[in-house]
Amino acid sequence: MAVKPSPGPERMLVGLLRASHLAALEQIPGLVAEHAVSAGLAEVLIYLADLQCNVLRLLTGEGASTEVGELRIDATLAGRAFQEVRVLVGVGEDTDRDTDGAQRWWVPLLNGVERMGVLRIGVETGADAQIQDNMRDLASLVALLLVDKRPYSDSYARLVRTRPMHVAAEMQWTLMPPLTFADQRVTIAAVLEPAYEVGGDAFDYALAGEVAYLGIFDSMGHDVTAGLSANLAVAACRNSRRQGTGLAATSEAVEQVLITEFGQATRFVTAILGDLNTRTGVLSWINRGHHPPVVIRGGRWVATLECPPATPMGLNLGTEIAMCRKQLEPGDRVVFYSDGIVEARNAAGEEFGLDRFVDFIIRRTADGLPVPETLRRLIRGVLEYHTDRLQDDATVLLVEWHGDAHERLHL
């Protein structure tokens, strides 16, 4: 029998939900603080992760916060709660209690499994099981409210950016789906750098019934036109896919759109297009001139998904498009990537390389990190190797198939 929520938590959640319908993003912090009191939560502050997940920034209710209330993700308890997706309290730290004596808790803000930031919550009398449930429930509702408000809020965009963004990158980030998705059978996560100057790389995914559609794209060049061609390729791919077209025919439809808009062999796009049957674990894919994906299983690199590549889309050379298939096992991770990851060079001119790239993912997987945190640390490693400045777009799309072993799902 379901347990009926106590009046305090129910009043908090229902009151906040009702008050939010006509509220702008800037009003959310005040509404959250006002309604949280009824559930024994003395103080609530909202911190959002920046685009590259380096810092957590305070949502003040006054538009974009700059350095005020900024917390480093790699150097604070709040950042640890974000990284590990765990509720933490600052026991033993100088900052574990507010000036009024309230205990300070850090609660992850999740949209599904997309890590948006954390709540800082003060509790005056100690956090028993009910209070901790109240904190988690509040975080769930706040995340939903933020997801609802952010598409049309420039304040949100300003808050999560730490520097100006190029026009091509503006297009790419508007185009692509969230960086993280998961259900009981599959987890999908991606990273894209340089976040503020990305030009021609893009990724895409979508689900329809038991099928997860996947795509990674790399457009010729690194300018606004590259961004336009990548946007056009993704839009044409979605348009064809949503009409029920198969992978090969979808890539041909993308090619024709590129030729119509830019001319033959003027702009081209490489890509891997695939679909994963999330019930059976069968992955089907085609290669349009792109680096082949790799499969990581049980802490080892077990396969490179070679498939006879057709020419990049836009060249119109009429090469045969081969369809390839692979039976995955529960727990397998399939890693799609662009050349900017493996070809990034250090000061000595040495490439990051595929071996180093795959080994990094394997080691972080062994650490038991969530998939999004694995990729966050990967991109940090690539940037450090390249002295924090990439000359080409670097994109990773990682898909983990859980099969029916739901207990394997690690958020």
C-alpha positions as CSV (number, residue, x, y, z in Angstrom):
1,M,0.0,0.0,0.0
2,A,1.4,3.4,-1.0
3,V,2.4,5.7,1.9
4,K,0.6,9.0,1.8
5,P,2.9,11.9,2.1
6,S,2.8,13.9,5.3
7,P,1.1,17.4,5.1
8,G,4.4,19.3,5.1
9,P,6.0,17.7,2.1
10,E,2.7,17.6,0.2
11,R,2.1,21.2,0.9
12,M,5.6,22.1,-0.2
13,L,5.4,20.2,-3.5
14,V,1.8,21.1,-4.4
15,G,2.3,24.7,-3.4
16,L,5.5,25.1,-5.5
17,L,3.9,23.4,-8.5
18,R,0.9,25.6,-8.5
19,A,2.9,28.8,-8.0
20,S,5.3,27.9,-10.8
21,H,2.9,28.0,-13.8
22,L,3.2,31.7,-14.5
23,A,6.7,32.2,-12.9
24,A,9.7,33.1,-14.9
25,L,13.1,31.5,-14.3
26,E,14.2,34.4,-12.1
27,Q,11.3,33.8,-9.7
28,I,12.1,30.1,-9.1
29,P,14.7,30.6,-6.3
30,G,12.3,32.7,-4.3
31,L,9.4,30.3,-4.8
32,V,11.5,27.3,-3.8
33,A,12.8,29.0,-0.6
34,E,9.3,30.1,0.3
35,H,7.6,26.7,-0.1
36,A,10.5,24.5,1.2
37,V,10.0,25.9,4.8
38,S,6.8,23.9,5.2
39,A,8.7,20.7,4.8
40,G,11.4,21.5,7.4
41,L,14.0,22.8,4.9
42,A,15.3,26.0,6.4
43,E,17.2,27.4,3.4
44,V,17.4,26.3,-0.2
45,L,19.8,27.7,-2.8
46,I,20.0,26.5,-6.4
47,Y,23.4,26.0,-8.1
48,L,23.6,25.1,-11.8
49,A,26.6,23.5,-13.6
50,D,28.2,25.5,-16.4
51,L,28.3,24.2,-19.9
52,Q,31.6,22.4,-19.4
53,C,30.8,21.2,-15.9
54,N,33.8,23.1,-14.3
55,V,31.8,25.2,-11.8
56,L,28.5,25.4,-10.1
57,R,26.9,28.9,-10.3
58,L,24.3,30.3,-7.9
59,L,20.9,31.0,-9.5
60,T,20.1,34.3,-7.7
61,G,16.8,35.2,-9.1
62,E,18.3,38.4,-10.5
63,G,19.4,37.1,-13.8
64,A,22.8,35.6,-14.5
65,S,25.3,35.4,-11.6
66,T,28.9,35.7,-12.6
67,E,31.5,34.8,-10.0
68,V,29.2,35.4,-7.1
69,G,28.4,32.1,-5.4
70,E,30.6,30.1,-7.8
71,L,31.9,26.7,-6.6
72,R,34.5,24.6,-8.3
73,I,33.2,21.1,-9.2
74,D,36.6,19.5,-8.7
75,A,37.4,21.2,-5.4
76,T,34.2,21.3,-3.3
77,L,31.8,19.1,-1.5
78,A,29.0,20.5,-3.7
79,G,31.1,19.4,-6.7
80,R,31.5,15.9,-5.3
81,A,27.8,15.6,-4.8
82,F,27.4,16.6,-8.5
83,Q,30.1,14.2,-9.7
84,E,29.0,11.2,-7.8
85,V,25.2,11.9,-7.9
86,R,25.0,11.5,-4.2
87,V,23.3,13.5,-1.4
88,L,26.1,14.7,0.9
89,V,26.4,16.7,4.1
90,G,29.5,18.6,5.1
91,V,30.2,16.9,8.4
92,G,33.4,18.0,9.9
93,E,33.9,21.0,7.5
94,D,34.0,24.6,8.5
95,T,31.1,25.2,6.0
96,D,28.9,22.3,7.2
97,R,26.6,24.7,9.1
98,D,25.1,28.1,8.1
99,T,25.5,31.1,10.5
100,D,22.1,30.3,12.1
101,G,23.3,26.8,13.0
102,A,21.4,24.9,10.3
103,Q,23.1,21.8,8.9
104,R,24.1,22.1,5.2
105,W,23.2,19.4,2.7
106,W,24.0,19.1,-1.0
107,V,21.4,17.4,-3.2
108,P,22.0,16.6,-6.9
109,L,19.5,18.2,-9.4
110,L,18.7,15.6,-12.0
111,N,16.5,15.8,-15.2
112,G,16.3,12.0,-15.6
113,V,20.0,11.3,-15.4
114,E,21.1,14.7,-16.8
115,R,23.1,16.4,-14.1
116,M,21.9,20.0,-13.9
117,G,23.5,21.1,-10.7
118,V,22.8,20.8,-6.9
119,L,20.6,22.2,-4.2
120,R,22.1,23.6,-1.0
121,I,19.6,22.9,1.7
122,G,19.8,24.0,5.3
123,V,18.1,21.8,8.0
124,E,17.8,23.2,11.5
125,T,17.0,20.1,13.5
126,G,18.9,17.3,11.8
127,A,17.9,15.3,8.7
128,D,16.0,12.2,9.5
129,A,14.7,9.8,6.8
130,Q,11.6,11.9,6.2
131,I,13.6,15.1,5.8
132,Q,16.0,13.5,3.4
133,D,13.1,12.2,1.3
134,N,11.8,15.8,1.4
135,M,15.1,17.1,0.0
136,R,15.2,14.5,-2.8
137,D,11.5,15.2,-3.8
138,L,12.2,18.9,-3.8
139,A,15.3,18.5,-6.0
140,S,13.2,16.4,-8.5
141,L,10.5,19.1,-8.8
142,V,13.1,21.9,-9.0
143,A,14.8,20.1,-11.9
144,L,11.5,19.7,-13.7
145,L,10.8,23.4,-13.3
146,L,14.2,24.4,-14.6
147,V,13.8,22.1,-17.6
148,D,10.5,23.8,-18.3
149,K,11.8,27.3,-18.0
150,R,15.3,27.1,-19.6
151,P,14.3,26.8,-23.4
152,Y,13.1,30.4,-23.4
153,S,15.3,31.9,-20.8
154,D,18.4,33.9,-21.8
155,S,19.2,34.2,-18.1
156,Y,19.7,30.5,-17.9
157,A,22.0,30.5,-20.9
158,R,24.0,33.4,-19.5
159,L,24.3,31.7,-16.2
160,V,25.7,28.4,-17.5
161,R,28.2,30.1,-19.8
162,T,31.6,31.2,-18.6
163,R,32.6,33.1,-21.7
164,P,31.1,34.3,-25.0
165,M,29.9,31.7,-27.5
166,H,30.6,31.6,-31.3
167,V,27.6,31.7,-33.7
168,A,28.3,28.2,-35.0
169,A,28.4,26.8,-31.5
170,E,25.1,28.6,-30.7
171,M,23.5,26.7,-33.6
172,Q,25.0,23.3,-32.5
173,W,24.0,23.5,-28.9
174,T,20.4,24.6,-29.9
175,L,20.2,21.6,-32.3
176,M,21.5,18.7,-30.2
177,P,19.6,16.7,-27.6
178,P,20.6,16.7,-23.9
179,L,24.1,15.4,-23.1
180,T,22.7,12.5,-21.0
181,F,19.7,10.1,-21.2
182,A,18.9,6.8,-19.6
183,D,16.1,4.3,-19.2
184,Q,16.1,0.7,-17.8
185,R,17.8,-0.7,-20.9
186,V,20.2,1.9,-22.2
187,T,22.3,4.9,-21.1
188,I,23.4,7.5,-23.7
189,A,25.9,10.3,-22.9
190,A,27.9,12.7,-25.0
191,V,30.5,15.5,-24.7
192,L,31.4,18.1,-27.2
193,E,34.5,20.4,-27.2
194,P,35.6,23.2,-27.7
195,A,32.2,24.0,-26.2
196,Y,32.2,27.7,-27.1
197,E,33.8,27.4,-30.5
198,V,32.5,24.1,-31.9
199,G,31.9,24.3,-35.6
200,G,31.3,21.1,-37.6
201,D,30.7,18.3,-35.1
202,A,27.3,17.2,-33.9
203,F,25.7,14.1,-32.3
204,D,22.1,13.0,-32.2
205,Y,20.0,10.3,-30.6
206,A,16.3,9.5,-30.2
207,L,14.1,6.6,-29.1
208,A,11.1,5.1,-30.7
209,G,9.7,2.0,-28.9
210,E,12.5,-0.5,-28.5
211,V,14.9,1.2,-30.9
212,A,17.5,3.8,-29.9
213,Y,18.7,5.8,-33.0
214,L,22.2,7.1,-32.8
215,G,24.4,9.4,-34.9
216,I,27.7,11.2,-34.9
217,F,28.5,13.8,-37.6
218,D,31.7,15.6,-38.6
219,S,31.3,18.4,-41.1
220,M,34.2,19.7,-43.3
221,G,35.7,22.8,-41.8
222,H,35.5,24.7,-38.5
223,D,33.4,27.8,-39.3
224,V,29.8,29.0,-39.5
225,T,29.4,27.2,-42.8
226,A,30.6,23.9,-41.2
227,G,28.0,24.5,-38.5
228,L,25.3,25.1,-41.1
229,S,26.1,21.9,-43.0
230,A,26.2,19.9,-39.7
231,N,22.8,21.4,-38.7
232,L,21.4,20.6,-42.1
233,A,22.7,17.0,-41.9
234,V,21.2,16.4,-38.5
235,A,17.9,18.0,-39.5
236,A,17.7,16.0,-42.8
237,C,18.6,12.8,-40.9
238,R,15.8,13.3,-38.4
239,N,13.3,14.2,-41.1
240,S,14.1,11.0,-43.0
241,R,14.3,8.8,-39.9
242,R,10.9,10.0,-38.6
243,Q,9.3,8.9,-41.9
244,G,10.5,5.4,-41.1
245,T,13.4,5.4,-43.6
246,G,16.3,2.9,-43.1
247,L,19.8,3.9,-42.2
248,A,21.3,3.7,-45.7
249,A,18.4,5.6,-47.4
250,T,18.5,8.2,-44.6
251,S,22.2,8.9,-45.3
252,E,21.3,9.2,-49.0
253,A,18.6,11.7,-48.2
254,V,21.1,13.7,-46.1
255,E,23.5,13.7,-49.1
256,Q,20.9,15.0,-51.5
257,V,19.9,17.8,-49.1
258,L,23.6,18.8,-48.8
259,I,24.1,18.8,-52.5
260,T,21.0,20.8,-53.1
261,E,22.0,23.5,-50.7
262,F,25.8,23.6,-51.2
263,G,26.5,22.0,-54.5
264,Q,28.2,18.6,-55.3
265,A,31.4,18.0,-53.5
266,T,31.4,21.6,-52.0
267,R,30.6,20.6,-48.4
268,F,30.7,17.1,-47.1
269,V,29.9,15.4,-43.8
270,T,31.2,12.1,-42.4
271,A,28.9,10.2,-40.1
272,I,28.1,6.9,-38.3
273,L,24.4,6.3,-38.3
274,G,23.1,3.4,-36.2
275,D,20.2,1.9,-34.3
276,L,20.2,-0.3,-31.3
277,N,17.4,-2.7,-30.5
278,T,17.3,-2.1,-26.7
279,R,15.4,-5.4,-26.1
280,T,17.7,-7.7,-28.1
281,G,21.0,-5.7,-28.0
282,V,21.5,-5.9,-31.8
283,L,23.3,-2.8,-33.0
284,S,23.0,-2.0,-36.7
285,W,25.1,0.8,-38.3
286,I,26.5,2.3,-41.5
287,N,29.7,4.2,-42.0
288,R,29.9,7.3,-44.2
289,G,33.6,7.9,-44.1
290,H,33.9,8.2,-40.3
291,H,36.2,6.6,-37.6
292,P,34.7,3.2,-36.6
293,P,33.3,2.9,-33.1
294,V,34.8,0.6,-30.4
295,V,33.2,-1.8,-27.9
296,I,34.3,-2.0,-24.3
297,R,33.2,-5.1,-22.4
298,G,34.2,-6.2,-18.9
299,G,36.9,-3.6,-18.6
300,R,38.5,-4.5,-22.0
301,W,38.5,-3.2,-25.5
302,V,37.0,-6.2,-27.3
303,A,36.1,-4.9,-30.7
304,T,36.4,-2.2,-33.3
305,L,33.2,-2.0,-35.3
306,E,34.7,-2.1,-38.7
307,C,32.2,-1.7,-41.6
308,P,33.1,-1.0,-45.2
309,P,32.9,2.8,-45.3
310,A,31.0,4.6,-48.0
311,T,32.1,8.1,-49.0
312,P,31.2,11.1,-46.9
313,M,27.8,12.6,-47.5
314,G,27.8,15.4,-50.0
315,L,30.4,14.0,-52.5
316,N,27.8,12.0,-54.4
317,L,30.2,9.4,-55.7
318,G,27.6,6.6,-55.7
319,T,29.6,4.1,-53.5
320,E,27.8,1.2,-52.0
321,I,26.5,1.6,-48.5
322,A,27.1,-1.5,-46.4
323,M,24.9,-2.3,-43.4
324,C,26.7,-4.0,-40.5
325,R,25.4,-5.6,-37.3
326,K,26.8,-6.6,-33.9
327,Q,25.2,-8.5,-31.0
328,L,26.0,-6.7,-27.8
329,E,26.2,-8.2,-24.3
330,P,24.6,-6.6,-21.3
331,G,27.0,-4.0,-19.9
332,D,28.7,-3.3,-23.2
333,R,29.7,0.2,-23.9
334,V,29.9,1.4,-27.6
335,V,32.0,4.5,-28.1
336,F,31.5,6.8,-31.1
337,Y,34.0,9.6,-31.5
338,S,35.3,12.2,-33.9
339,D,38.9,12.8,-35.1
340,G,39.4,15.7,-32.8
341,I,39.5,13.4,-29.8
342,V,42.3,11.0,-31.1
343,E,44.2,13.5,-33.2
344,A,44.5,16.2,-30.5
345,R,48.3,16.9,-30.1
346,N,50.3,18.0,-27.2
347,A,53.1,20.6,-27.2
348,A,55.5,18.0,-28.6
349,G,53.2,17.2,-31.5
350,E,52.2,13.8,-30.2
351,E,48.6,12.7,-30.8
352,F,46.3,11.7,-27.9
353,G,45.6,8.6,-29.9
354,L,43.0,5.9,-29.9
355,D,44.8,3.6,-27.4
356,R,45.1,6.4,-24.8
357,F,41.4,7.4,-25.4
358,V,40.0,3.9,-24.9
359,D,42.3,3.2,-22.0
360,F,41.1,6.3,-20.2
361,I,37.4,5.2,-20.5
362,I,38.3,1.7,-19.3
363,R,40.1,3.0,-16.2
364,R,37.4,5.5,-15.3
365,T,34.8,2.7,-15.7
366,A,36.8,0.6,-13.3
367,D,36.6,3.5,-10.8
368,G,32.8,3.0,-10.8
369,L,32.1,6.5,-12.1
370,P,28.7,7.3,-13.7
371,V,28.9,7.5,-17.5
372,P,28.5,11.3,-17.7
373,E,31.3,11.7,-15.1
374,T,33.5,9.4,-17.1
375,L,33.1,11.6,-20.2
376,R,33.5,14.8,-18.2
377,R,36.9,13.6,-16.9
378,L,37.8,12.3,-20.3
379,I,37.4,15.7,-22.0
380,R,39.3,17.3,-19.1
381,G,42.1,14.9,-19.9
382,V,42.0,15.7,-23.6
383,L,42.1,19.4,-22.9
384,E,45.0,19.1,-20.5
385,Y,46.9,17.0,-23.0
386,H,46.3,19.8,-25.6
387,T,47.1,22.6,-23.1
388,D,43.4,23.5,-22.9
389,R,43.1,24.5,-26.5
390,L,41.7,22.2,-29.2
391,Q,42.3,23.0,-32.9
392,D,39.5,20.7,-34.0
393,D,36.1,19.7,-32.7
394,A,36.2,16.7,-30.4
395,T,33.0,14.7,-29.8
396,V,32.2,11.5,-28.0
397,L,28.9,9.6,-27.9
398,L,28.8,6.7,-25.5
399,V,26.0,4.1,-25.4
400,E,25.8,1.5,-22.7
401,W,23.3,-1.4,-23.2
402,H,22.0,-2.8,-20.0
403,G,19.7,-5.5,-21.4
404,D,17.2,-6.8,-18.9
405,A,19.8,-6.5,-16.1
406,H,18.2,-3.4,-14.6
407,E,20.4,-3.6,-11.5
408,R,23.4,-2.7,-13.8
409,L,22.0,0.8,-14.4
410,H,24.5,3.2,-12.7
411,L,23.3,6.8,-12.8
